[in-house]
Amino acid sequence: MPPSTPAASTASGAAPLSVQPDRAGDAEGRFQATPLAREVAFLTARARVRGNALANELLSDLDLKVRPFAVLAMACSGTNPSQRELGDFLDLDPSQVVTLVDRLEERGAIRREPDPRDRRSKILVATESGQQLHAQAAERTRKAEEQTLQALTSAERDQLRELLARVVY
């Protein structure tokens, strides 16, 4: 492991990130030594932005992005989510869910069906075409995740998933 450049300690007392010597002169290298660079909210947001950007790039030839993919994935999950449940789970505003569902429905990837648990509600069900689209898109999002997390071992990736799941569920 290359030697690190000394960095200021964080308010939480956590060890500072090591700065790669060849990057110490550039802005990102300098910024890695700041307290912000150790904040979990910042790090998870930055990882999300990078992962989503790569996933969006890999999904582009399918005319999909991460958000509609998430809706499609849930429709393909066999859980029969209602639009309200989907919005809650994905942390999306109801109007955003309606727009995403409308676009996927127009595309023939999903359909709304009456919810047997509540007739006033609709559940989202993937069509055969939607299942096929999901299979192609899921492969691309797995590739994006793999590239985003390439600095981690398989065991570290599993640990990261477990830790993040504990935080959000």
CORRAUR-V324811 format. One record per residue. N is the residue number from 0. RES is the residue in three letters. PHI is phi as a letter, one per 20 degrees, with the letter a starting at -180 (999 if undefined). PSI is psi as a letter, one per 40 degrees, with the letter a starting at -180 (none if undefined). OMEGA is omega in whole degrees, -180 to 180 (NA if undefined). Layout:
BEGIN
N&RES&PHI&PSI&OMEGA  N&RES&PHI&PSI&OMEGA
END
This chain:
BEGIN
0&MET&999&h&-178  1&PRO&f&i&178  2&PRO&f&i&-180  3&SER&d&i&176  4&THR&e&h&179  5&PRO&g&i&-179  6&ALA&c&i&179  7&ALA&f&i&177  8&SER&f&i&-179  9&THR&e&i&179  10&ALA&f&d&-179  11&SER&f&e&-179  12&GLY&n&e&180  13&ALA&f&i&179  14&ALA&f&h&179  15&PRO&f&i&175  16&LEU&f&i&175  17&SER&e&i&179  18&VAL&d&h&179  19&GLN&f&h&-177  20&PRO&g&d&-178  21&ASP&f&e&-179  22&ARG&d&e&-174  23&ALA&f&d&-179  24&GLY&e&d&-180  25&ASP&e&i&-175  26&ALA&g&d&-178  27&GLU&f&d&177  28&GLY&f&d&178  29&ARG&f&d&-176  30&PHE&f&d&179  31&GLN&f&d&-179  32&ALA&e&e&-177  33&THR&e&i&177  34&PRO&g&d&179  35&LEU&g&d&-177  36&ALA&f&e&178  37&ARG&d&e&-179  38&GLU&f&h&-178  39&VAL&g&d&-179  40&ALA&f&d&178  41&PHE&f&d&-178  42&LEU&f&d&180  43&THR&f&d&178  44&ALA&f&d&-179  45&ARG&f&d&177  46&ALA&f&d&179  47&ARG&f&d&-180  48&VAL&g&d&-179  49&ARG&f&d&179  50&GLY&f&d&180  51&ASN&f&d&179  52&ALA&f&d&179  53&LEU&f&d&179  54&ALA&f&d&178  55&ASN&g&d&178  56&GLU&f&d&-178  57&LEU&f&d&179  58&LEU&e&e&-171  59&SER&g&d&-179  60&ASP&f&e&175  61&LEU&e&e&-177  62&ASP&l&f&179  63&LEU&c&i&170  64&LYS&c&i&-175  65&VAL&g&d&-177  66&ARG&f&d&177  67&PRO&f&d&175  68&PHE&f&d&180  69&ALA&f&d&178  70&VAL&f&d&179  71&LEU&f&d&180  72&ALA&f&d&179  73&MET&f&d&177  74&ALA&f&d&179  75&CYS&e&e&-172  76&SER&f&e&-178  77&GLY&n&e&-179  78&THR&e&e&180  79&ASN&l&f&-178  80&PRO&f&i&169  81&SER&f&i&179  82&GLN&f&d&180  83&ARG&f&d&179  84&GLU&f&d&-180  85&LEU&f&d&178  86&GLY&f&d&179  87&ASP&f&d&-177  88&PHE&f&d&-177  89&LEU&e&e&-178  90&ASP&l&f&179  91&LEU&d&i&174  92&ASP&f&i&-180  93&PRO&g&d&180  94&SER&f&d&177  95&GLN&f&d&-180  96&VAL&f&d&-180  97&VAL&g&d&-180  98&THR&f&d&-180  99&LEU&f&d&-180  100&VAL&f&d&179  101&ASP&g&d&-178  102&ARG&f&d&178  103&LEU&f&d&178  104&GLU&f&d&177  105&GLU&f&d&-180  106&ARG&f&e&-179  107&GLY&n&e&-177  108&ALA&e&d&178  109&ILE&c&i&173  110&ARG&b&i&176  111&ARG&e&h&177  112&GLU&c&i&177  113&PRO&g&i&179  114&ASP&e&h&-179  115&PRO&f&e&179  116&ARG&e&d&-177  117&ASP&b&h&-174  118&ARG&f&e&179  119&ARG&f&e&-174  120&SER&d&i&176  121&LYS&d&i&173  122&ILE&d&i&-180  123&LEU&d&h&-178  124&VAL&c&h&179  125&ALA&f&i&173  126&THR&e&i&176  127&GLU&f&d&177  128&SER&f&d&178  129&GLY&f&d&177  130&GLN&f&d&179  131&GLN&f&d&178  132&LEU&f&d&179  133&HIS&f&d&-180  134&ALA&g&d&179  135&GLN&f&d&-178  136&ALA&f&d&-179  137&ALA&f&d&177  138&GLU&f&d&180  139&ARG&f&d&179  140&THR&f&d&174  141&ARG&f&d&178  142&LYS&f&d&178  143&ALA&f&d&178  144&GLU&f&d&180  145&GLU&g&d&-180  146&GLN&f&d&-180  147&THR&f&d&-176  148&LEU&d&f&-175  149&GLN&f&d&180  150&ALA&f&e&-178  151&LEU&d&i&173  152&THR&f&i&177  153&SER&g&d&179  154&ALA&f&d&178  155&GLU&f&d&177  156&ARG&f&d&178  157&ASP&f&d&179  158&GLN&f&d&178  159&LEU&f&d&178  160&ARG&g&d&-179  161&GLU&f&d&-180  162&LEU&f&d&179  163&LEU&f&d&178  164&ALA&f&d&178  165&ARG&f&d&179  166&VAL&f&d&-173  167&VAL&e&e&179  168&TYR&d&none&NA
END
